[in-house]
Amino acid sequence: MSLPLLPTSLVGSYAQPDWLIDRRKLAARFPPRTRAKELWRVAAEWLDEAQDDATILAIRDQERAGLDIITDGEIRRESYSNRFATALDGVDIDNPGTALDRSGHPNPVPRVVGPIRRRRPVGDADVRFLRAHTDRVVKATVPGPYTMSQQAQNDYYPSPEAMAMDYAAAVNAEVRDLFAAGADIVQIDEPYMQARPGNARAWGLAALDRALEGATGTTAVHLCFGYAAIIHDRPDGYDFLSELAGTAVDQISIETAQSSLDCSVLETLPGKVIILGVLDLSSPDAESPEQVAGRIRRALPYADAGRIVVAPDCGLKYMPRDAAFRKMQAMVEGAKIVRTEQASA
């Protein structure tokens, strides 16, 4: 499917309706690493149907706002990572362990007690559902092996690296199945590469490349500074980003809005498409289209418009739904402004 110059996309998540999930409870805690079924407002026997209905709403909101690349909004997930991480063999989810979150707080996490294996596809039905309900380019997301290794208590493997490589094999099998189910783009979410760059350099990159082996479509990796709703202090630069230049991934998703990122770092990623975060999610107030256009323009000296995808910063999930929609509209209109400028240049 063809895309315009400066196509627009979500990172992955969209605001879940208040009738589906208890948004107050969601915002009052750190993102769950184990299952958090208590967040859902709908009884278990009706939950699948309710999640389907809410996913269709998320798809239609994206289409109405004018997005070019559509996700399922991760509506069926309690967090970006726990749905996949708790579906793997080798994990004791009934007796969780503890690990420090990127903010330094202890959090309940999956406890690894045996070999990490993916027993079945996890998100393929979600992609088929998405593909059946839109005719636009579609993107699916899956948590990355390095990040999952940091969100687990290791009671089995001789090293975190060994555990991460088995996570990578599981992610690789999932990536292949997501493409087979109809995804045009599959994104691996690796926020802990930015949060904990030392081991990311030592062995996280190898785990990422293992997860990408044999991918048959466009691949992306997402790095961020943490959800704005939870982590308020933002650095003005990435501690880990240019290292991705040598990986097999096609696209790299970053945040630039809230942090006012120095976009000169994009010069270190030649040949990569940049998914450029241009919506500040620390506030529900919608940007003006011109504000969005300005955030796109500041990247153009370092990455030409032909390899930029316009997106929010990370964490649209935590926005009120009406605010999320207004922000998406502003993002689309801002991209149109710069697209017009580029056409007349």
Secondary structure, DSSP 8 states (H G I E B T S, - for coil): ----SS-BB-SSB----TTTB-HHHHHTS---SS--GGGB-S-HHHHHHHHHHHHHHHHHHHHHHT-SEE--BTTT-SSTTHHHHTTSEEEEEEEEEEEE-TTS-EEEEEEEEEEEE--S-SSHHHHHHHHHT-SSEEEEEEE-HHHHHHTSEESS-SSHHHHHHHHHHHHHHHHHHHHHTT-SEEEEE-HHHHHSHHHIIIIIHHHHHHHHTT--SEEEEE--S--TTT-----SS-SSSGGGGGSS-SEEEEE-TTTT--GGGGGGSTT-EEEEE---TTSSS---HHHHHHHHHTTTTTS-GGGEEEE--S-GGGS-HHHHHHHHHHHHHHHHHHHHHHHH-
